[in-house]
């Protein structure tokens, strides 16, 4: 039996209140301070993972009571890393041989490198398989919409981060029309230079997110913003949006306002076996985020080594983790949008609404 751990945390105070109802009675300021002092906890025991090869794995969700706001704006980075390390050690105490860094624990500091140096077990952010499934989802969506993805300009929002940079490198290398989008122009220019060097193609850089959204036919949204960043009015009719970020880069209100746009969640996969996560995180039975799945895949493969760390993911590993996922029976869970599966007829509806929006004289209500 292979063993792994995965570190989770609340995205906002409402998450804490859902887990601990009594927390709703505590003033937010007090709750925030109290959570900064709470040790990591074993949130649940994960059982029932069974590979197509017959191998089995079990794991543990290790919970930190820190929100993104606390991790990125309230506590010093070194203190947050110390807490993540403590969570990793808790996973090791349970028997885990590898631990995955979930959500913003994979963003803080140097994206897992410092954490890995302080642990005796392997560490991964899960970002490599997240990249793989985001690109699979984008391809799936384009085919469902009956669109040639290579005909669309693609904006990668958050292209200076590890997931965004890797997505951009792979898309550009496959001949897609790519714009890199982030606030730091120098980082974008370095990534653009890297892409020219390794693929021989030029990509655009853009620091104006609204302009990048307006010019896109497809979007991969992977910023580390703590709130939605995409404005409904900026989206072109028929745009395909793969939102990988948590918290989301595209709000539910935007998706509902623009019925002529397809918004879906990146990185949701089916886990092989009869998995029981021991807790409900809003997905159907047997499905999980790709970052969680990567940790499971590496455990099943016996690859107890540091894998997806730092800001520069290895594109070759994206291909490798995809092969390993196939080997063990992990696969993309169709397309989902705001915790619901996208029905086949929805793709036709988006196409029809997009055609209406493009007609002369059409008046938008945005």
N, C-alpha and C positions, 0 to 999 in steps of 0.2 A: 504493500500500500504506500503510494507516494504521498507526500505531505507538503502543504503550502499555507501561507497566510496572506491576507490582503487587508491593507489599512484603509478604513473608510472614515468619513467625517460628515457632519451636517453641512448643507449648503447655505442654510439660513436658520434663524431661531425657530421658525415654524417646524423645521425638521426635528429639532430637539423636543419641542412640545408634543409632536406626534409620538415620539418614542417614550417621553416622560411627561404625561399630561399635567402632573402637578407643577411643572416648570412654567405653565401659563400664568400661574399665580405669583410668580416672582418678577419684580421689576426688571426690564431688559438689561439695564446697567449692572445690576447685581448679578444677574445670570451670566453675563459676559465675563465679569471678573471671576466668578466662581468656577466657570468652565476652564479658565486659564490654569487653574490649580489642580484640576481633576486628572488622575492618572489614566492611562489607556485601559480599556476593558475588553474582554472577550465578548463581542456582540452576538456571535452565533457560531455554531459548528456546521460545516458544509459537508454533506455526505451524498453518496449515490452517483458520483462521477465515474463513468465507465467508458474508456476509449474503445474505438472500433477494433483495436488490437487485442482487447481483453484486459488491458491494464486498468487499475483503479486508483483513484486519488481521493483524499479528504483534505479539508482545509478549515481555516478559521477566519472570520471577519474580526479584525481588531479595530475597535472604535476609539477615535480621538474626539473630544468635545470642543473642537476648534472650528469656527466658520472661516470661509475665505477672508472675510473682513478682518478677523483677528489675526490670521496667519500672515496676511500681506500688509496690513496697516497698523495693527495694534502692538503686536509682540516683535521684539528684535528677531531677525532671521536665525541667529544662533540658538535662541531659546526654542523656536519652532522646530528646528532640526533636532535639538535635544529630545523634544517630545516625540518626534517621528522615530528616532532611534529607540526610545523607550518602548514604543509600540512594536517595533521590529523585534526587540528582545522578548516582548510578551509572546509574539508569534513563535519565536524559537523555543520558548518554554513549553508551548503547546506541542512542539515536535516538528514544526515547519522547517524545511530545508531551503526554502526560497520565500521571499515576501514581496508582494506587489504594492506599489505606492499609488493609492487611488486619488482621483480628482486633484485638489490643490496640493496634496503632499508630494505630488510629482512635479510641481511647478516651483515650489519654494527653493530659494538659493540656487544651487547648481544642478538642479533636476536629478537628484538622487546620488550624485557622486560622493558628497560628504557623508551621507547616510550610509552608503555601502562601505566606506572606509571604517566605520565604527561598529559594524555588525559582523558576526561570525557566520552568518548565512548569506546566501545570494540575494540580490536585490534587482528588481526590474520596475520600470514605470508602467509597462504594458503599452507604451506608445507605438511600438513597431507594429503590433497587430492592429492597433487603432488606425494607423495609416492605411494598412492593407484593406481593412473593411470599409473605411471611408471611400477609398477609390473604387472598391467593388460596388458600394452603394451608389456612387455617382454613375458608374457604367450601367447598373441595373435601372436606375431612374431614367437615364437617357433612352435606353431601349424601350422601357415601358411607355415613355412619352413619344416614341417613334421619332427621335431626334438624333442626328449624327453629332456626337459630343465634340468631334474635331471641328465642327462648324461654329462652335460657340466660344466666345472669349470667356476664360475662366479666371475669376478673382479669388485668390487665397487670402482670406482675412486672418491675420496673425501669422504671417509668413516668416517672422523672425523667431518664432518659437520652434521647439523640436518637431512637433507634429506638422505644423504648417510648412516649415522648411522642407521636410522630407516629402510631403505631398507635392509641393511645387517642383522639387527636383525630379521626382518620378513623372509627373505630368508633362513637364517640359521635355524630359528625355524621351517620352513617347510621342512627341510631336504636337502637343496641345498648345493653344494660344493662352499664355499665362501672364497674369499681373500679380506681382507680389505686393501685399498691403500690410502696413504696420506703421507705427508712429516714428520709429527710429530709421531715418533714411539711410544712414551709414551702414547699418546692419543689412538692410535690404540690398544695398548696392554690393556688399560683400557676397551675399547669396546669389545675386544676379551674375557676378563675376565667376563664382564657382560653377554655376549652371553653364555659362558660356564655355568655361574651360573643359568641363566633363562631357557636355552634350553638343557643343558647337552651335547652340541656339541662343537667341536673345530673348529676354523677358522684360516686361515693363515693371517699373517700381512706382508706387503710389502711396503717399502718406495721408491723402484725403479719402477716408473710408466711404463717405457718401458718393463721391465721384466714382470710386471703384465699383460700388454696388450698381450705380446707374449705367455703367458701361458693360456690365457682365450679363452673359446668358446663362452662366452657371457659377455657383459660389460654393467654396469650401470654407466654412466659418469655424475657426479654431483659436479665437483670441482668449486670453485669460481675464477678460473683463468680468466684473462682478455683477453686471446687469446687461440687458439686451442693448445691442449697438446698431442694429439694422432698422432703418426707418421704412415704413410701408411705402411711402411716396417715392422712394428711390428705386424700388424694384421694377424692372421691366416686365411686361406681360410674358408669361411662359418661362420665367426664370426657374431654374432648378437649384435649390439650396440644400446642401448637406451641412447640417448644424451638429458639429462634433462636441462643442463646448458645453460644460456644466459649471455654473449656471448658463443657460442658453444665450446665444448671441441673437437669436430671433425669438421674440415673444409670441405667445399664443395669440394675443390681440392682433399682431401684425399678420400672422398666418390666416386668421379668420377674416381680416379685412381684405386680404388679397387672395380671392378664390381662383385667380388666374395665375397663381404661382404655386409651385410644388415645394413644400418645406418638409424635410424628413430628418430623422435623427441618425447620425452616423455611429457606427461601431456597436451595433446590437447583434449578438450571435446566439445560435442554438448550441447548448452544451450537451454532449452525448451522455447517455445513461438515463437514470431516473433521479436527477439531482434535487436535493432539498437544501436550500440556502439557509434555512432556519430563521429567515426574516423576509419581510416583503419590501422590496424597493421599487415597486410599481411596474414590474415587467411580468409577462405571462410566465407560467410554469416552465422551467427548463431553459430560460434565456438569461443572458447576462451582458454586461458591457465587454467590449473587446479587450480592454485593459485587464479586466478580471480574467478573461479567458486566456490571455497570453501567459499569465502566471500558472494557470492550470495546465496549459500545453507544455510549458517548460518542465513542470513537475512530472507529468506523465512520460515525458521523453527522458527524464533523469538528467536534464540539463541544469544542474544546480550551479549556475554561474551567473555573474552579473550580465545583464542583457541590454535592456533599453535604458541607458543612462546618459545624462548630459543633453546639450542642445543640438548635437550633430548626430542624428541617427544614421546608421549604415543602410543605404538603399538595398544592398544585397541581402540584408537580414529581413527586409520586408518580404522579399521573395521566399526566403527560408522559412519564416514563421507561417507564411501562407501554405507552404507544402506540409509543414508539420501539423497545421490545423486540419488540412484535408486528411492526413494520415490518421489522426485520432478522432475524426468525425465531427469537428466543429465546422459550422457553416453560417453564412449570413442569414439572419432571421427575417428575410423579406425586408420591407421598408415600414417604418413606424413613424408616426407624427404625434407628439404629445401623448405618449403612453397608449396610442391606439394603432392597430395595424391599418395600413393604407389599402383600401379595397381596390380591386382591379379597375372598377368603373371610375374611380377618382382621377386616374390619369387622363381618361377621355374628357372628363369634366374640365380639368385644367386646360387641356388643349382648346376646348370649345370657348371657355371664358377668355383665354388669351387671344383667340381670333376676334372675339367681340371687342376686346379692349383696343385692338390694333385698327379697328375700322375707323374711317374718317368720320368725324362728328361725334365719336363716342366721348361721353363726359364721365370722368372718374369721380367717385364720391369720397376719395381719400382726402 
